[in-house]
Amino acid sequence: MLRTITLGSCVSVQGIFERQLENGKILVRVGSLLFEGFPVTKKAA
């Protein structure tokens, strides 16, 4: 499942969901790299 995370105020990464961390962040995999960040929430239209 693809998920999008934010790494800072301007940088986001989209990758394959790996796992949820205890601090509210998630890990996503892009190729062989793992990125940790806060998930982007869906906004109602």
C-alpha positions in Angstrom: 0.0 0.0 0.0 1.4 3.4 -1.0 1.7 6.0 1.8 2.9 9.6 1.8 4.9 11.0 4.7 6.4 14.4 5.5 10.1 14.7 6.4 10.0 18.4 7.2 8.0 21.4 6.4 8.5 21.1 2.6 9.7 17.6 1.8 7.4 14.6 1.3 8.1 11.0 0.3 5.7 8.4 -1.2 6.6 4.8 -0.8 5.4 1.3 0.3 4.2 1.2 3.9 6.4 -0.8 6.1 5.2 -0.3 9.7 3.8 2.1 12.3 6.1 3.4 15.0 5.2 4.1 18.6 5.9 7.8 18.3 3.2 8.3 15.6 5.5 8.2 12.7 5.5 5.5 9.9 8.2 3.9 7.8 7.9 3.7 4.0 10.2 1.9 1.6 11.5 3.5 -1.6 13.6 0.9 -3.4 16.1 -0.3 -0.8 15.8 2.9 1.4 13.6 3.4 4.4 12.2 6.8 5.3 10.6 7.8 8.6 8.1 10.6 8.9 4.6 11.7 9.9 1.8 10.4 7.6 0.0 12.9 5.4 -3.7 13.1 6.5 -6.6 13.2 4.1 -8.6 16.4 4.0 -12.3 16.6 3.4 -13.3 18.4 0.3 
